[in-house]
Amino acid sequence: MVSTFGVAAACGAEPTRSMPITVDPSRILPGKYSYGGRSITDGVHTSVFKSKKTMSISRTMWHGAPALLAVRDGPLITRVSFDSLVVSARDLTPLRATITYNTQKPVGVIHADFDSANIHVVLTGRFDTAASFPYPIVPGQLPFEWTGALVIPALPLAPGWSGTLRITPPIHPRAYKFVDRPWETMALRVIGRERITVAAGTFDCWKVQVGTTLDQSFMWVSVDKHFVVRSQTDHRFGDTEFEDQVDLESFSSAPQ
């Protein structure tokens, strides 16, 4: 089902015009995706990231309604080694999140359930606590770490398409500190079409600019399969220039 959510967007129009972005979750291809990365310093020295990121996406049911289950296996961010998110297959609304901190003793686990305007969190492990607080929920607006796997593939990318995604606060008991203010946005613009080769194969891709011309990165998104094939970020720290690149290393589709 095609759904829309309100963000600034333009497709064949001026980029400052405000209109809903259309998302179609049926475009998301269930399967297992493995990514690896490298960093190039000053265009010379290359460092390969030792950790790999794996994302598995499958179709499921949630309280009798079609849903998508996305699972990330890490290490992902500091002290997090595994997490999962269930979203509606109709409009990508978040339904249930689980975050596991295996480095804690005892192992820490966060379970979060969403309704139309709130998040209900149960934290177990080193600290046992439960809380419910307002958490504005809009279809298609997810925390940053889920955007590349679940939102980007559902966008109708095409020549001249552009839009700005709003990113929701992290799923964490302390997130209530941030929900009363804007969190982050991700400005996207299709700037071309390129054929690139990565370890997982050769793909015909939309090249998508992320951010402004002064602070930008790029994504290459498969034209026919819709998943992210490569992401690249250029940044500077002092006098040193860095180019961080993450490529799709393997992909296996799940039974439909």
ZIWOLIN-V930699 format. One record per residue. N is the residue number from 1. RES is the residue in one letter. PHI is phi in whole degrees, 0 to 359 (NA if undefined). BURIAL is b if it has 16 or more other C-alpha atoms within 10 Angstrom, else e. D_FIRST is the distance of its C-alpha to the first C-alpha in Angstrom with 2 decimals. Layout:
N:RES:PHI:BURIAL:D_FIRST / N:RES:PHI:BURIAL:D_FIRST
This chain:
1:M:NA:e:0.00 / 2:V:274:e:3.79 / 3:S:229:b:6.39 / 4:T:236:e:10.11 / 5:F:220:b:13.18 / 6:G:282:b:16.73 / 7:V:215:b:18.81 / 8:A:289:b:21.33 / 9:A:206:b:19.95 / 10:A:206:b:21.11 / 11:C:221:b:20.19 / 12:G:74:e:23.24 / 13:A:216:e:24.79 / 14:E:298:e:27.10 / 15:P:291:b:25.79 / 16:T:272:e:27.00 / 17:R:293:e:24.86 / 18:S:259:e:22.46 / 19:M:203:e:18.91 / 20:P:291:e:15.45 / 21:I:269:b:13.91 / 22:T:268:b:10.38 / 23:V:239:b:8.57 / 24:D:230:b:5.98 / 25:P:300:b:6.82 / 26:S:293:e:6.66 / 27:R:286:b:9.59 / 28:I:291:b:11.56 / 29:L:265:b:14.33 / 30:P:298:b:15.89 / 31:G:163:b:19.64 / 32:K:243:b:22.71 / 33:Y:243:b:23.61 / 34:S:239:b:27.18 / 35:Y:240:b:28.40 / 36:G:228:b:32.00 / 37:G:224:b:33.61 / 38:R:210:b:36.84 / 39:S:232:b:38.63 / 40:I:251:b:41.06 / 41:T:258:e:43.85 / 42:D:53:e:45.57 / 43:G:70:e:44.26 / 44:V:236:e:46.68 / 45:H:274:e:46.22 / 46:T:248:e:43.15 / 47:S:243:e:42.16 / 48:V:267:e:39.65 / 49:F:291:e:37.57 / 50:K:287:e:38.64 / 51:S:277:e:35.59 / 52:K:250:e:32.40 / 53:K:248:b:28.89 / 54:T:242:b:26.67 / 55:M:235:b:22.97 / 56:S:244:b:21.34 / 57:I:235:b:17.62 / 58:S:219:b:16.62 / 59:R:270:b:14.02 / 60:T:210:e:15.42 / 61:M:238:e:15.30 / 62:W:226:b:16.35 / 63:H:50:e:18.12 / 64:G:84:e:16.38 / 65:A:243:e:12.72 / 66:P:300:e:10.75 / 67:A:214:b:11.76 / 68:L:242:b:13.00 / 69:L:250:b:16.78 / 70:A:247:b:18.45 / 71:V:233:b:22.26 / 72:R:250:b:24.77 / 73:D:242:b:28.33 / 74:G:257:b:31.00 / 75:P:291:b:33.31 / 76:L:250:b:30.76 / 77:I:229:e:32.55 / 78:T:308:e:35.92 / 79:R:69:e:36.51 / 80:V:252:b:32.89 / 81:S:241:b:32.46 / 82:F:199:b:29.23 / 83:D:205:b:26.10 / 84:S:215:b:22.63 / 85:L:216:b:19.48 / 86:V:254:b:16.77 / 87:V:232:b:13.52 / 88:S:294:b:10.52 / 89:A:284:b:7.80 / 90:R:272:b:5.45 / 91:D:214:b:7.45 / 92:L:68:b:10.40 / 93:T:295:b:12.81 / 94:P:293:b:15.96 / 95:L:239:b:17.19 / 96:R:206:b:20.27 / 97:A:231:b:22.45 / 98:T:226:b:25.64 / 99:I:232:b:28.23 / 100:T:243:b:31.41 / 101:Y:250:b:34.67 / 102:N:290:b:36.73 / 103:T:282:e:39.61 / 104:Q:279:e:40.43 / 105:K:234:e:43.02 / 106:P:292:e:41.84 / 107:V:302:e:38.30 / 108:G:266:b:36.17 / 109:V:223:b:32.69 / 110:I:249:b:30.28 / 111:H:247:b:27.66 / 112:A:230:b:25.33 / 113:D:243:b:23.05 / 114:F:245:b:20.93 / 115:D:241:e:20.42 / 116:S:294:e:19.25 / 117:A:217:e:22.33 / 118:N:222:e:24.41 / 119:I:237:b:24.92 / 120:H:242:b:27.24 / 121:V:244:b:29.13 / 122:V:238:b:31.62 / 123:L:246:b:33.84 / 124:T:234:e:36.25 / 125:G:124:b:38.89 / 126:R:297:e:41.55 / 127:F:234:e:40.44 / 128:D:259:e:38.98 / 129:T:203:e:37.25 / 130:A:218:e:34.39 / 131:A:203:e:32.97 / 132:S:229:e:30.34 / 133:F:204:e:29.77 / 134:P:300:b:27.43 / 135:Y:212:b:24.62 / 136:P:306:b:22.33 / 137:I:245:b:18.72 / 138:V:234:b:16.10 / 139:P:307:b:12.45 / 140:G:83:b:12.70 / 141:Q:256:b:16.49 / 142:L:233:b:18.17 / 143:P:301:b:21.78 / 144:F:307:b:22.98 / 145:E:294:e:23.42 / 146:W:255:b:19.70 / 147:T:296:b:18.52 / 148:G:296:b:19.53 / 149:A:271:b:17.80 / 150:L:245:b:14.46 / 151:V:265:b:13.97 / 152:I:305:b:15.82 / 153:P:296:b:13.97 / 154:A:270:b:10.59 / 155:L:276:b:12.54 / 156:P:275:b:13.05 / 157:L:298:b:16.70 / 158:A:195:b:19.06 / 159:P:305:e:22.74 / 160:G:84:e:23.60 / 161:W:289:b:20.41 / 162:S:208:b:21.29 / 163:G:186:b:20.12 / 164:T:234:b:21.23 / 165:L:272:b:19.38 / 166:R:267:b:20.91 / 167:I:256:b:21.85 / 168:T:278:b:22.41 / 169:P:297:b:25.72 / 170:P:299:b:26.52 / 171:I:272:b:25.87 / 172:H:199:b:29.52 / 173:P:304:b:31.88 / 174:R:272:e:33.36 / 175:A:297:b:30.11 / 176:Y:301:b:31.16 / 177:K:290:e:33.66 / 178:F:247:e:31.03 / 179:V:287:b:28.36 / 180:D:267:e:30.52 / 181:R:214:e:30.47 / 182:P:300:e:28.18 / 183:W:264:e:27.51 / 184:E:221:e:26.52 / 185:T:229:e:24.57 / 186:M:228:e:23.59 / 187:A:276:b:24.14 / 188:L:235:b:22.60 / 189:R:209:b:23.68 / 190:V:284:b:23.35 / 191:I:247:b:27.05 / 192:G:169:e:27.23 / 193:R:226:b:26.44 / 194:E:223:e:28.58 / 195:R:257:e:29.16 / 196:I:234:e:30.19 / 197:T:243:e:31.58 / 198:V:233:e:31.24 / 199:A:300:e:32.34 / 200:A:280:b:29.07 / 201:G:137:e:29.58 / 202:T:252:e:29.24 / 203:F:227:b:26.00 / 204:D:276:b:25.17 / 205:C:232:b:23.74 / 206:W:279:b:22.77 / 207:K:267:b:25.43 / 208:V:245:b:24.12 / 209:Q:278:b:26.69 / 210:V:246:b:26.16 / 211:G:97:b:28.43 / 212:T:271:e:31.15 / 213:T:292:e:33.87 / 214:L:270:e:36.25 / 215:D:219:e:34.13 / 216:Q:221:e:31.53 / 217:S:220:b:30.05 / 218:F:223:b:27.92 / 219:M:233:b:25.00 / 220:W:248:b:24.56 / 221:V:245:b:20.98 / 222:S:304:b:20.59 / 223:V:294:b:19.45 / 224:D:263:e:18.06 / 225:K:261:e:17.31 / 226:H:76:b:16.11 / 227:F:277:b:18.15 / 228:V:285:b:21.16 / 229:V:266:b:24.32 / 230:R:209:b:26.86 / 231:S:228:b:27.45 / 232:Q:219:b:30.78 / 233:T:232:b:32.51 / 234:D:253:e:35.94 / 235:H:208:e:38.05 / 236:R:234:e:41.72 / 237:F:234:e:43.84 / 238:G:66:e:47.28 / 239:D:266:e:48.59 / 240:T:258:e:46.33 / 241:E:258:e:43.20 / 242:F:236:b:40.42 / 243:E:234:b:37.56 / 244:D:261:b:35.11 / 245:Q:227:b:32.86 / 246:V:239:b:30.34 / 247:D:243:b:29.41 / 248:L:287:b:27.24 / 249:E:264:b:29.92 / 250:S:202:b:28.12 / 251:F:211:b:24.77 / 252:S:228:e:24.12 / 253:S:282:e:20.87 / 254:A:267:e:20.01 / 255:P:302:e:19.90 / 256:Q:272:e:16.53
